[in-house]
């Protein structure tokens, strides 16, 4: 079996097993990880030979972009302190504690090499966390903090990792230099992400929505990552910034691009995530066989480091949560208090994944002490946290009652749809004052829109049975243009709501998707009518 055949096997397994994961209520990365562990024992199976230099730029951009599309700038800003304490401070603390413990466990291992391992096992994976948390109805603030941590901590982790690896090679480590590099990487990553977002919007307004516009949206995350990396900035933050910036637009042309790109990104995320986690299981046996010494000692070291990673996260989150609550009470703030239940869920949601995998395999092959041992330990951390925490997190969430009610979600959805409906009707009122639009067509557009909103899930509040018949093709064309104006106004209002404090971007995106799909169907029907009467 060749390399290409092995890749096709992993991709096919992802496609076949993901529906089973839904049926069994198991996160599909977990199922693919188990699949990789099982096929690792197939006789004659080749080792997946992937260049470490290509893993990060090929795997991270699509996964980060897909995950970042589900949140918003407003949520990041509103929770910036909590996200920063996890994405920056906790990563540094975890790296240091893991380094000290690992040096004690492995005699002769330099502290800076141990810290390099600590840096690569420190960040929870954004894809694993969001995949496991999806469908659990976590409180929006908790979900935002977990997603924000996962999207931001990779920048801290990778900068610290690169500094530690360089220090192993040179024998010199400077905390001041590491801090300066981190700040520079953050600034450059955000700036490059914003510049590429502006260029992308300019191009999207001039390209056909599909396929050129969709193809552009698929390519730019890779461009942002590579450009930031070449400039010694954070490729991670460049991709996240790009995704957040592009989510703010809702012009008429972007609706078709959103529909095509949204579906495409779901497919890309599924295939890349599945193949990556299957690869972790596949490689574990090969790496274990390459490490000299007693395998039981090796496993004991790996499990000890895994325990350290989990315990440090619990201690840090409960300590910071306690201080945050005292600060809130002292200042008399009205923010929703965070109880021990939420802190327990946040502590247990620290699954490791793709970043840890890619950074471990990217360790230098020449001259790096205990390279195979460190890679094996990193892989065990991924497997244990994903299997144990990933499988038990849903049970923990239900037992602790850390969930929002279905009625709360429904009320939020109804609020967004009513805002969009009212914005569309306001646009019809504006057109009513112009001489170019017939009053009768406006009335029919109003009635058609009322029916449309009821079909999209808005609770009815008035009778919509009456219809004004269209009597000619020319009237049908005018009506289609008027209804397109209504949909555009509704989309603009929905995207405006997405960036407001307290809005749930997942709910807003669902409403926006329904509007985009409705517009696409209406456009198709309009074209069909013109063709029939042409």
Residue, then its C-alpha position, 0 to 999 in steps of 0.5 A: x500500500x502506497x502513501x496515496x492509497x493510505x491517505x485515501x483510506x483515511x479520507x474514506x474512513x472519515x466519510x464512512x465513520x462520521x455518520x456512525x459518530x452522529x448515530x452513537x453520539x460520539x465526537x467523530x475525531x474520537x472515532x477516527x482516532x480509534x480507527x487509526x489505532x486499530x489499523x496501526x496493527x495491520x501487517x505491511x501498512x506503510x508509515x505515513x511519510x509527511x514532511x513536518x514543514x508542511x503539516x502546519x501550513x496544510x492542516x491548520x489554515x482550513x481548520x482554524x478558518x472553519x472554526x473562527x467562522x463560527x464566532x465574532x469580533x464582539x464575542x472576542x472583545x467581550x471575553x478578552x480577559x478570560x480568553x487571554x488568561x487561558x490563551x497566553x498565561x495558562x499556556x506559559x504556566x503549563x509549558x513551564x510546569x511540564x518542563x520541570x516535571x519531565x526533566x525530573x522524569x527523564x534524567x539528562x534531558x535539558x530543561x529547555x528541551x522539556x519546555x519545548x514539549x510543554x509548549x506543544x502539549x499546552x494548547x487545547x485544540x480548537x477543532x476537538x473542543x468545538x466538535x465535542x461541545x457542538x450539540x451540548x447547548x453550553x452557555x454562550x459565554x462558556x462556549x465563546x471562551x473555549x473557542x476563543x482560547x482554542x483559536x488564540x492559544x496556538x500563537x502563544x504555544x508555537x512562538x514559545x515552542x520555536x524559541x525553545x527549539x532554537x535555544x536547544x540548538x544554540x544553548x541560549x534562552x532569553x525570556x525577554x527575547x521570547x516575550x518580544x517575539x510573541x508580541x511581534x508575532x501577534x501584531x504582525x499576524x493581526x495586521x496581515x490578516x486584516x490586510x488580506x481580508x480587505x484585499x479579499x473583499x475587494x476581489x469578491x466584489x469583482x469576481x463571480x460569486x461561484x466558482x471564482x468567489x468560492x475558490x478565493x475564500x478557500x485559498x485565502x486562509x492558506x495565503x494568510x498563514x504563509x504570508x504571516x509565517x514568512x514575515x515572522x508573524x503568527x500565521x494562526x492569528x492571521x487566519x483567525x483575524x481573516x475569518x472574523x473580518x470576512x464574517x462582517x459582510x452581507x452584501x447581495x453578491x456575498x450571499x451566493x458565495x456564502x452558500x457555496x463556501x459554507x458547504x465546502x468548508x464543512x466538507x474540508x473541515x470534516x476530511x482534514x480533521x478526520x484524517x489528522x486524528x486517524x493519523x495520530x492513532x496510526x503513528x503511535x505504534x511506529x513511534x513507540x517502537x522507535x524509542x529505546x528502553x522499557x516501554x512500560x517506563x515510557x508509558x508511565x512517563x507519558x501518563x504522568x505528563x498527561x496528568x500534569x497537563x490536566x491538573x494544571x488546567x484545573x488549578x489555573x481555571x479555578x484559581x483565576x475563576x475565584x479571583x475573577x468572581x471576587x473582582x466582579x463582586x468588589x466592582x459591583x459588576x452585573x456580569x453573570x457569575x461563573x460557578x464551579x460547574x462552569x469552571x469544571x466543564x471548562x477545565x475538563x474541555x482541554x482536549x489536545x489535537x492537531x497543533x500538538x501533533x504537527x508541532x511534535x512531528x516538526x521537532x528537528x530530526x538532528x541533534x534534538x535530545x530524546x526526540x522520539x520519546x518526546x513525540x510519543x509523550x505528545x501523542x499519548x497526551x492527545x490520545x488520552x485527553x481526546x478519548x477520556x475527556x472527549x467521551x465523558x464531557x457530554x455526560x459531565x455537562x448533563x450531570x452538572x446542568x451546564x446547558x442552556x434551555x431549548x426555549x432560550x435558544x428558540x427565543x433568541x432565534x425568533x428575535x433575530x428573525x423578527x429583526x430581519x423581517x422588520x428590516x425587510x418591511x422597512x425597505x418595502x416602505x421606502x420603495x412605496x414612496x417611489x413612482x417606479x414600483x407599483x403599489x399592488x406589487x408591493x402588497x404582494x411582496x409584503x404577503x409573499x415575505x410574510x409567508x416566507x418568514x413563516x416557512x423559515x420558522x418565524x412564529x405567525x402573528x397575522x393572517x397571510x392567506x391573501x395573495x395578489x396574483x401576478x398577471x404578466x411576466x413583466x410584473x413578475x420581474x418587477x416583483x422579483x427585484x422588489x423581493x430581492x431588495x427586501x432580502x438584502x435589507x434583511x441580510x444586512x440587519x442579520x449581520x449587524x445583529x451578529x456583531x452586537x453584544x450578547x448575540x449568538x453567532x451560531x443562531x445568527x448564521x443559521x438565520x442568515x443561511x436560511x435567507x441566503x438559501x431562500x434568495x438562491x431559490x427565488x433567483x433560480x425560479x425567476x430565471x426559470x420564469x424568464x426562460x419559459x416566457x422568453 
